[in-house]
Amino acid sequence: MTTYQRETDTLATLCQAQGKTWQAINPEYASRMRLQNRFRTGLEIAQFTADIMREDMAAYDADTSQYTQSLGCWHGFTAQQMMMAIKRHQKTTKRSYVYLSGWMVAALRSEFGPLPDQSMHEKTSVPALIEEIYTFLKQADARELDHLFKDLDNAKATGGDVQTILDKIDNFESHVVPIIADIDAGFGNEEATYLLAKKMIEAGACAIQIENQVSDAKQCGHQAGKVTVPHEDFLAKINAVRYAFLELGIDNGIIVARTDSLGASLTQKVPVSQTPGDLASQYNAFLETTPINGVEDLKEGDTAMKLNGQLCKPTRLDNGLFQFREGTEKDRVVLDCITSLQSGADLLWIETEKPHVKQIAELVNRVKEQVPDAKLVYNNSPSFNWTLKFREQVYQEWQEAGRDLSAYPSIDDNKALMAPEMDATELAVAADVLVQNFQRDGAREAGIFHHLITLPTYHTAALSTDILSEGYFGDLGMLAYVRDVQRQEIRREQASVKHQDLAGSNMGDTHKEYFSGENALKAGGEANTMNQF
């Protein structure tokens, strides 16, 4: 017996038990509605997706070609369209996630309007977006199942292959996939982090990413002015997130610990060391200091400390922040990563200044010396000029190999390296191959389990709107929309071309039939212009 039939029988028994009062209820219709609403709470989603992600992590440990991917989505509709496209083209949603970017929440979803990525947006907008994304993903499930139910009714009426359609219903693969959700630096102290993490998990998040910047001085990972916190402070927030998962019963929830130390040269706080060699003393050992002989070497308001038996004065800026020694960046990243993994984090995130597999591998391999199964979530960031950086990389590699580069512009001439006439050159083609293989290479050589692009749909929305606006308000007029949008949707067989159906019109008609029978006033029918597609 199929799941569909079993569910229908269960509801038939329930309806019979109610006697005539439920005689208008069709058990098969109720069964369909249940199957279309598989996930009734965000916690059910969080558990379902945490299980998926844990299985994927184990699969990656066994075979690095089994890495996972996601795109950052700023609206439920963009997440829905991404997952529908993945399922249509790849025939599965496996190893495909959604990334929720704090940058895009700030830039696109705040009631203040567009904001920089500095944790100034309402923190409640993050769980609200998680809930919105899952609402749209669940609607994608309901729509696709509604089409299968109609196919089933048609097969029954015409003597078609009923069993094949029942198998499709029973083996239906959900569009609901894991979300890796950005909690920034926690939006306050550890209690604030815990409270927000709970809201995010209740909305459905199975994976929460948190960074080691100072919460009230948070900056985008690809901008200057980043200030990190001592390890004890960061670990307290990792603990807060874990407690939130455990309180809500998601025992295998995933914590992604992000370090910004590679690009951060400042700290707000000098921690107090309790025992020699503890985390506080290791953190303080990275500070830039000046040796002093005694109090006479101090000015009014100066701070002194003892490091490795030597009295010294840490470099303190006019704004009160302390400076790290130049050249300690990589060592700080490695310590951050090891400490986080040994204190409850499941995955790492290292913000780098360029997408270079060897640079990432250098850091991850040092971490693996102490934590062999260390895995990375890596930001394939739009803040990188991918074309320029990979052309520079190939240029440098060829230069080191002694190849003749006289046909190419200087590596210092960014504009010339980016010129369209470069695109067909051997150097540019070699760079594009590296870009194409970046995720495979990174997964194999640098421990990257998950590749994401933080804000791609910000850029695709801007680009597509610019192209349409240029043509529509220019000489192309309506052809700009017809040729470049609608015609492409039709030929790519995108669901969006039938926008009424995608928005739920057909499901609404189905429900009206369930509820009102022959009296239902439906939006479909011969007069519906959607039938043109």
Summary of the structure (lengths in Angstrom):
residues: 533
radius of gyration: 27.7
end to end distance: 36.8
largest distance: 98.6
contacts: 1671
relative contact order: 0.10
helix: 53%
strand: 11%
